[in-house]
Amino acid sequence: MARTASQAQTQARAKGQTKKQTQDEAQSETQNWAPRVVPDLFRIPGQERVTGILARLLSRPPRVLLLEGGTADEREKLGLYWTALLNCMAVSPFPPSLSSPASAQDRPTEPRPCEHCPACTRIRDGVFLDLIYMDGREGRIGIDAVRQLRGLLGQAPRDAKRRVVVLGEAQELTEEAANALLKSMEDTETRNAYVLLAPQRERLLRTLVSRSWVATLSWDLDKVQEREGEGELDTEWTEALTRFLKTGQGWFARTMVKTQVDRSLAFHLIQVSRQALIHACQGRPDSSLARIVHEQGHPQAWRTIDLRLDEAEQGLRTQVAPALVLDWLAVGLRCALRAPLR
Ligand SMILES: [Zn+2]
């Protein structure tokens, strides 16, 4: 949900005038939609390929940009980076690199936010008035929050080249809210740009995806951290999980010895499974776990597995017993792989 949107709703209802907002009143509400201040906003190591794509999109910016993949923090940064690129006063919308097929040597560098103009500094400091950031990490984004925006979206941007509406973790949009948003995208001010952030496009309403230009962030596939001194134990558990997915056997005997299962092991197994899922989706299964997911799975199953992994991680964070989380996860993954394609 949008930051303190419920407070804003209460205020709006009290005023009894959601439709007849003046620009200033509408604007004052957008302050509830300020983004987080992200340190080191303009440095996004490992995502140079995507910043390059964004630079090339600048000559004809898509109305709706969907950024998938990477981590939630990387997606957030790139959403704000795109906002800066669209609004930076030092960036020309027509980079010469597009028109002149120069050699690699004398090709001008790709445009990037200057970091110093008023637009860049305001975006960096989280005070850019024409940026509306709704953050799904804070809960579901409901219809009320989207409706509240509508009055504002019909007006010209306050003082930016483009008003940018970022839907952080857009998979948290309710279906109703997503449909309302689609309508806004179609019939409001053309200087509005929309950014959807999501782990995978499959988790969004199909109509939203079809309206979007999709850029996939690089996955840091080698980031699964080895737990110090636990290499052998980790391999054993990964193999046990793989065996359980294949045969349905040998898992619960392991997790029953609860002293063996701690949070760090559970997090590790979630990470390993996520890596296997990504490799399987990319058609390059390079571990026995990834091979199972690849051979027995299909896009629908992969989507379910992705959700189960998220839920397992959330469970761990809310202090559910690690052994319980792992049992639940193992069963969930096996069911996902065995479910017939609907
Ligand atoms: Zn700038």
Residues whose N, C-alpha, C, O or C-beta is under 5 A from the ligand:
A	BS01	ZN	C88 M89 A90 P113 C114 E115 H116 C117 C120
